[in-house]
């Protein structure tokens, strides 16, 4: 079970093993490119 938050530009998902949020960029072809860690406030902003 992984939590996922979909924003406009990025998709945030929770890494339960590392206990942190990761951030992936949404590419035009529908794939995701992992950028790195995301802060809690970033995820809250994406939730809206």
C-alpha positions in Angstrom: 0.0 0.0 0.0 1.5 3.3 -1.1 0.0 6.7 -0.7 0.0 8.8 -3.8 -0.8 12.4 -4.4 -1.1 13.7 -7.9 -0.4 17.3 -8.5 -0.3 19.4 -11.7 3.4 19.0 -12.4 4.5 16.3 -10.1 3.3 13.1 -8.6 4.2 12.5 -5.0 4.3 9.0 -3.5 5.2 7.8 0.0 8.2 5.5 0.4 7.3 3.5 3.4 10.7 1.8 3.7 12.5 5.2 3.8 9.6 6.9 5.5 9.7 9.9 3.2 7.9 11.4 0.3 9.3 11.0 -3.2 8.6 13.3 -6.1 8.3 12.3 -9.7 7.9 14.6 -12.7 5.0 13.8 -15.1 6.4 13.5 -18.6 4.5 14.1 -21.8 4.4 10.4 -22.7 2.7 9.6 -19.4 5.8 8.2 -17.7 7.3 9.4 -14.5 10.8 10.5 -13.8 11.8 10.4 -10.2 13.3 13.7 -9.1 14.0 13.1 -5.4 12.6 13.7 -2.0 9.6 16.0 -1.4 8.9 18.0 1.7 5.7 17.5 3.7 4.5 21.0 2.8 4.9 20.3 -0.9 2.7 17.2 -0.6 0.1 19.2 1.4 0.1 21.9 -1.3 -0.5 19.3 -4.0 -3.4 17.8 -2.1 -5.1 21.2 -2.3 
